């Protein structure tokens, strides 16, 4: 499974960005795709995840009212719509694929990772 994340950039506080994660390869073995982020000197943290099959989603409390995860099965792409961005959302955002059959919220539960995409929110 290969993943490619893109769509990051520089945005002012209060603005929006949409990240995309294109998934290829043995996607039938990928039950969930998730987004994580890692700020400098901090651990990678869970942002949101979505099931390819049921569309079930789960989001971190810190982003639940501002970020929306969705998928386009025909395009094998997962999106992260980020609204009302804050400076503390600044981080490198990664997408990962997990074969777990429950919502994976920890990085060790993911089997494959894409390269990160930088999101910078200015105040």
Residue pairs with C-beta under 8 A, 6 or more apart in sequence:
1 23
1 24
1 25
1 26
1 27
1 29
1 30
1 97
1 111
1 112
2 23
2 24
2 25
2 112
2 114
3 21
3 22
3 23
3 24
3 33
3 95
3 96
3 97
3 112
3 113
3 114
4 21
4 22
4 24
4 114
4 115
5 19
5 20
5 21
5 93
5 94
5 95
5 114
5 115
5 116
5 117
6 19
6 20
6 22
6 117
7 17
7 18
7 19
7 20
7 117
8 17
8 19
8 92
8 93
8 117
8 118
8 119
8 120
9 17
9 118
9 119
9 120
10 120
10 122
11 17
11 85
11 119
11 120
11 121
11 122
12 121
12 122
13 85
13 86
13 87
13 121
13 122
13 123
14 84
14 85
15 85
15 121
16 81
16 82
16 83
16 84
16 85
17 82
17 85
17 119
18 79
18 80
18 81
18 82
19 35
19 79
19 80
19 82
19 93
19 95
19 117
19 119
20 77
20 78
20 79
20 80
21 33
21 35
21 77
21 78
21 79
21 80
21 95
21 114
22 75
22 76
22 77
23 30
23 33
23 76
23 77
23 78
23 97
24 76
27 52
27 76
27 97
29 99
30 52
30 97
30 98
30 99
30 112
31 51
31 52
31 53
31 98
31 99
31 100
31 101
32 49
32 50
32 51
32 52
32 97
32 98
32 100
32 103
32 104
33 49
33 50
33 52
33 71
33 78
33 95
33 96
33 97
33 98
34 46
34 47
34 48
34 49
34 50
34 95
34 96
34 98
34 104
34 105
34 110
35 47
35 48
35 49
35 69
35 78
35 80
35 93
35 94
35 95
35 96
36 44
36 45
36 46
36 47
36 93
36 94
36 95
36 96
36 107
37 44
37 45
37 47
37 89
37 91
37 92
37 93
37 94
37 119
38 44
38 45
38 91
38 92
38 94
38 116
39 90
39 91
39 92
42 91
44 94
44 107
45 60
46 60
46 105
46 106
46 107
47 59
47 60
47 63
47 67
47 80
47 93
48 57
48 58
48 59
48 60
48 63
48 67
48 69
48 80
49 57
49 58
49 69
49 98
49 103
49 104
49 105
50 56
50 57
50 69
50 70
50 71
50 78
51 57
51 103
52 71
52 73
55 71
56 103
57 69
58 103
58 105
59 67
59 69
63 82
63 89
65 84
66 82
66 83
66 84
66 85
67 80
67 81
67 82
67 83
68 80
68 81
68 83
69 78
69 79
69 80
69 81
70 78
70 79
70 81
71 77
71 78
71 79
72 78
72 79
78 95
80 93
82 89
82 119
85 119
85 121
86 121
87 121
87 122
87 123
88 121
89 119
89 121
90 119
90 120
90 121
91 119
92 116
92 117
92 118
92 119
93 116
93 117
93 118
93 119
94 113
94 114
94 115
94 116
94 117
95 113
95 114
96 107
96 110
96 111
96 112
96 113
96 114
97 110
97 111
97 112
97 113
98 104
98 109
98 110
98 111
99 111
100 109
104 110
